[in-house]
Amino acid sequence: MPPSSYEEFRSRRSFGSLDGIRCLSIVAVVWHHTVSGLDWLPATKRGFLGVDMFFVLSGFLIVTLLLRERARTGAISLPKFYARRALRIFPAYYGLLAAIALVFGSFRQSSSLAGPFFAELPYYLTYTANWVELHTMLAIAWSLAAEEQFYLVWPPIEKLAGRIAIPLLLVIIAVNQAVNFRLLDAWILSRTGLDAAGLPMLQATFTPICLGVLLAHVLHSRRGFGVASRAFSSAWASPLCLAVVLVLADLRSPDISGWQRLLIQLSMTAFLCSCVAREDHALRRALIFAPVARIGVISYGVYLFHPIARHAADLVLQKASLDLPLLLFATCLSFTIVAAEISYRYYEAPFLRMKDWLHARNGSGSA
């Protein structure tokens, strides 16, 4: 099968490999939060980079939908966009917060986690948790907050800024990289009292999202797609790009800020491009394998629930006197997948059907 043409790419309603990429990303995150003490490779300690891959994918997918909507209708409907995002994100997130608040408020008031949770709850509720240091099992909410802030700010820019959107995007990347290369640490500390190294918001948070946005713009244009499709014309480009990501993550350095983090994120963007510019890439079969793709489908729930599943897995293994990192990972992942699947099928599904109905009315597909 030859590489996809520009017309085929623009008419494609979904990208077959994205759920598989989500699976790889979320399994890496769960690994990071469960496995410790294994020194096979430094990369085994850097599963947090799965969040960067999520950010690249999110920026690409969201802006691809917006650009296609504008190309088709002549405009971008912000109310419909925010309605779709709310239906996808809010039910599971606020449902989890409500459940935890109920448990701590009614049954576990004496828990040592109750006080910190309620102290941090305003940040969770307002999606501002990436601006403070968090101390509970929901510390992962910083990344959800970063994405929500992206959803809040960037779609209006796409709608209103026109040709200056890309220059503005490059400015955001440049500022974020100044922070990533530790050039602004002293200035940030003197002006705000915040330690840039201690807050994800002040590290490399928005660069991968912006790289995903940039990729969406490149592939949306005929000229950009032509350049990308030639650069990734080989079906073996996807495993090569993924290998580069893993090698860069494996470099033996105590701090990956600076060039290493930037090159990892650029390689992730290239990997995503290699998977969407042509559907018949060499990793396609692995990424669309049904169990892999299914974990990708429920990956949002896996991300939300895995800290609680980790706590449950700890309790189970402690009672069994088993202290094996790999077993903790497998148990946590199993518990999380079950919880996420139940949530997806029986709680999130009605909201997702409403979201799909909005997609259908808008003719925007499910890319």
C-alpha positions in Angstrom: 0.0 0.0 0.0 1.5 3.4 -1.0 1.7 6.3 1.5 -1.5 8.2 2.1 -2.2 11.1 -0.3 -3.1 14.5 1.1 -6.8 14.0 0.0 -6.9 10.7 1.9 -5.4 12.3 5.0 -7.9 15.1 5.0 -10.9 12.8 4.4 -9.8 10.4 7.1 -12.4 10.5 10.0 -10.1 8.7 12.5 -6.5 7.7 12.9 -6.1 4.0 13.6 -2.9 4.2 15.7 -3.9 6.8 18.2 -5.5 4.5 20.8 -2.4 2.3 20.7 -0.2 5.4 21.3 -2.4 6.3 24.2 -2.0 2.8 25.6 1.8 3.0 25.4 1.7 6.4 27.2 -0.6 5.4 30.0 1.2 2.1 30.7 4.4 4.1 31.0 2.8 6.5 33.5 1.5 3.6 35.6 4.9 2.0 35.4 6.5 5.2 36.7 4.1 5.3 39.7 4.6 1.7 40.7 8.0 0.4 39.8 11.1 1.5 41.8 14.4 0.0 42.5 14.9 -1.5 39.0 18.1 -0.3 37.3 17.9 -2.2 34.0 17.7 1.1 32.2 17.4 4.8 33.3 14.4 4.9 31.0 12.5 2.6 33.3 12.4 5.5 35.8 11.1 8.0 33.2 7.6 6.7 32.6 6.4 10.2 33.4 7.4 11.1 29.8 4.2 9.3 28.9 2.4 12.5 29.9 4.5 14.4 27.3 3.3 12.0 24.6 -0.3 12.5 25.7 0.3 16.3 25.4 1.7 16.0 21.9 -1.2 13.8 20.8 -3.8 16.1 22.4 -2.5 19.2 20.8 -2.4 17.5 17.4 -5.9 15.9 17.6 -7.8 18.9 19.1 -6.3 21.4 16.6 -6.8 19.0 13.6 -10.5 18.9 14.5 -10.7 22.7 14.8 -8.9 23.2 11.5 -11.0 20.7 9.6 -14.2 22.3 11.1 -13.1 25.7 9.8 -12.1 24.3 6.4 -15.5 22.7 6.1 -17.8 25.4 7.6 -15.8 28.5 7.4 -15.8 29.0 11.2 -14.9 27.3 14.5 -17.8 26.9 17.0 -16.3 27.5 20.4 -19.6 26.6 22.3 -19.7 23.2 20.6 -16.0 22.6 21.2 -16.3 23.4 24.9 -19.5 21.3 25.1 -17.7 18.3 23.6 -14.7 18.7 25.9 -16.9 19.1 29.0 -18.8 15.9 28.2 -15.6 14.0 27.7 -13.6 15.3 30.7 -15.8 16.6 33.4 -18.0 13.6 34.3 -15.2 11.2 35.3 -13.1 13.8 36.9 -15.7 15.5 39.0 -17.3 12.2 39.8 -14.0 11.0 41.2 -13.6 14.2 43.3 -17.1 13.8 44.6 -16.5 10.2 45.5 -13.3 10.9 47.4 -14.8 13.9 49.2 -17.7 11.7 50.3 -15.4 9.0 51.6 -13.1 11.4 53.5 -16.0 13.5 54.7 -18.2 10.7 55.9 -16.3 7.5 56.5 -12.5 8.3 56.8 -12.5 11.7 58.5 -9.5 10.6 60.6 -7.4 9.6 57.6 -4.1 11.4 57.3 -5.0 12.0 53.7 -8.3 13.8 54.4 -6.8 17.1 55.5 -4.5 17.6 52.6 -7.2 16.5 50.1 -9.7 19.1 51.3 -6.9 21.7 51.5 -6.1 21.1 47.8 -9.7 20.5 46.7 -10.1 24.1 45.4 -7.2 23.7 43.1 -8.6 20.4 41.8 -12.1 21.9 41.3 -10.7 24.9 39.3 -8.1 23.1 37.3 -5.3 25.1 38.8 -3.4 22.3 40.4 -0.4 22.8 38.2 0.4 26.1 40.0 0.9 24.6 43.5 2.8 21.7 45.0 0.4 18.8 45.7 0.7 16.2 48.4 -2.1 13.7 47.9 -2.6 10.8 45.6 -4.3 13.2 43.1 -1.1 15.0 42.4 -1.5 13.8 38.9 -4.2 16.5 38.5 -1.4 19.0 37.5 -1.4 17.5 33.9 -5.2 17.6 33.6 -5.1 21.3 34.7 -2.4 22.0 32.0 -4.6 20.5 29.3 -7.7 22.3 30.5 -5.8 25.6 30.4 -4.7 24.7 26.8 -8.3 24.0 25.9 -9.4 27.3 27.4 -6.8 29.5 25.7 -5.9 28.0 22.3 -9.2 27.3 20.5 -10.1 31.1 20.7 -6.7 31.9 19.3 -7.2 29.5 16.4 -10.6 31.1 15.8 -9.6 34.8 16.1 -5.8 35.1 15.5 -5.7 33.9 11.9 -2.2 34.0 10.5 -0.5 35.1 13.7 -1.5 31.8 15.4 1.7 30.1 14.3 4.1 33.0 15.2 2.4 33.1 18.6 2.8 29.4 19.0 6.5 29.7 18.3 6.8 32.5 20.9 5.1 30.2 23.5 7.5 27.4 22.7 10.5 29.8 22.9 9.4 31.0 26.4 8.8 27.5 27.6 12.2 26.4 26.4 13.8 29.3 28.2 12.4 27.8 31.3 13.3 24.2 30.2 16.9 25.3 29.8 16.9 26.9 33.3 17.5 30.4 31.9 14.7 32.0 33.8 15.0 30.2 37.2 16.5 33.2 39.1 14.0 35.7 37.5 11.0 33.4 38.3 12.2 32.9 41.9 12.8 36.7 42.5 9.5 37.8 40.9 7.1 35.0 42.1 8.9 33.1 44.9 8.2 29.9 42.9 10.8 27.3 42.3 10.7 26.5 38.6 12.2 23.0 39.2 9.5 22.1 41.7 6.4 22.9 39.6 5.5 21.1 36.4 3.8 24.2 35.1 7.1 26.0 35.1 9.1 23.2 33.3 8.4 21.9 29.8 4.6 21.5 30.2 3.4 23.4 27.1 6.1 22.6 24.6 4.7 19.1 23.8 1.2 20.5 23.4 2.4 23.3 21.2 4.4 20.8 19.1 1.2 18.8 18.6 -0.5 22.0 17.5 2.3 22.8 15.1 2.1 19.3 13.6 -1.7 19.7 13.1 -1.0 22.9 11.1 1.8 21.3 9.1 -0.3 18.3 8.1 -3.4 20.4 7.4 -1.7 22.2 4.6 -1.0 20.5 1.3 2.6 21.7 1.2 3.3 20.7 4.8 1.7 17.3 4.3 3.8 16.8 1.2 7.0 17.5 3.1 6.0 15.3 6.1 4.9 12.4 3.9 8.2 12.5 2.0 10.2 12.7 5.3 8.3 9.7 6.7 7.7 7.9 3.4 9.1 4.6 4.8 6.7 2.3 6.7 9.6 1.8 9.1 9.8 5.4 10.1 7.4 4.8 13.1 9.6 2.1 14.9 12.7 4.2 14.1 11.2 7.3 15.7 10.0 5.3 18.7 13.4 3.8 19.1 14.9 7.4 19.1 12.5 8.4 21.9 13.5 5.4 24.0 17.2 5.9 23.4 17.0 9.6 24.3 15.0 8.7 27.5 17.7 6.2 28.4 20.6 8.7 28.3 22.3 8.6 31.7 21.7 12.0 33.1 20.2 12.9 36.5 18.3 15.9 35.0 16.8 15.7 31.6 15.9 19.4 31.3 17.4 21.3 28.4 18.3 19.5 25.2 17.4 16.0 26.3 13.8 16.9 27.2 13.4 19.0 24.0 14.8 16.3 21.8 12.6 13.7 23.4 9.5 15.8 22.7 10.6 16.5 19.1 11.1 12.8 18.6 7.6 12.1 20.1 6.2 14.6 17.6 8.0 12.8 14.8 6.7 9.4 16.0 3.2 10.7 16.0 3.6 12.2 12.5 5.0 8.9 11.2 1.8 7.1 12.5 -0.8 9.6 11.1 0.9 10.6 7.8 0.5 7.1 6.6 -1.8 4.5 8.1 0.2 1.4 6.9 3.3 2.1 9.0 5.2 -0.9 10.5 3.8 -0.5 14.0 0.2 -0.3 12.9 -0.7 -4.0 13.7 0.7 -3.7 17.2 -1.0 -0.4 17.9 -4.5 -1.5 16.6 -4.3 -4.9 18.4 -7.6 -5.0 20.2 -6.4 -5.2 23.8 -3.9 -2.5 23.2 -6.4 -0.2 21.5 -9.0 -0.8 24.2 -6.6 0.4 26.9 -6.1 3.5 24.8 -9.8 4.0 24.6 -10.2 4.0 28.4 -6.8 5.7 29.0 -8.4 8.8 30.5 -10.0 6.7 33.2 -6.8 4.7 33.7 -5.0 8.0 34.3 -7.6 9.2 36.8 -7.9 6.0 38.8 -4.4 4.5 38.9 -3.3 6.3 42.0 -6.2 4.8 44.0 -5.6 1.5 42.3 -1.9 1.7 43.4 -3.1 2.2 47.0 -5.4 -0.8 46.8 -2.7 -2.9 45.2 -0.3 -1.9 48.0 -2.7 -3.1 50.6 -3.4 -6.4 48.8 0.3 -7.2 48.4 1.2 -6.2 51.9 -1.3 -8.6 53.3 0.2 -11.3 51.1 3.7 -10.3 52.2 4.7 -9.7 48.6 7.2 -6.9 48.0 7.8 -7.3 44.2 7.8 -4.1 42.1 6.8 -5.9 38.9 3.9 -7.6 40.7 2.8 -4.2 42.1 2.8 -2.8 38.6 0.8 -5.7 37.2 -1.7 -5.6 40.1 -2.1 -1.9 39.9 -2.6 -1.9 36.1 -5.1 -4.8 36.4 -7.1 -3.0 39.1 -7.0 0.2 37.1 -8.1 -1.3 33.8 -11.1 -2.9 35.5 -12.1 0.3 37.2 -11.7 2.4 34.1 -13.6 -0.1 32.0 -16.5 -0.1 34.4 -16.5 3.7 34.6 -16.4 4.0 30.8 -19.2 1.5 30.1 -21.6 2.4 32.9 -20.9 6.0 33.9 -19.2 7.9 31.1 -21.0 6.2 28.2 -24.2 8.4 28.3 -22.1 11.6 28.3 -19.9 10.2 25.4 -23.0 9.5 23.4 -24.0 13.1 23.8 -20.5 14.2 22.7 -20.7 11.9 19.6 -24.1 13.4 18.8 -22.6 16.9 18.8 -19.8 15.5 16.6 -22.4 14.1 14.2 -24.4 17.4 14.1 -21.2 19.3 13.4 -20.0 16.7 10.9 -16.6 16.8 12.5 -15.9 13.1 12.6 -13.8 11.4 15.2 -10.2 11.9 14.1 
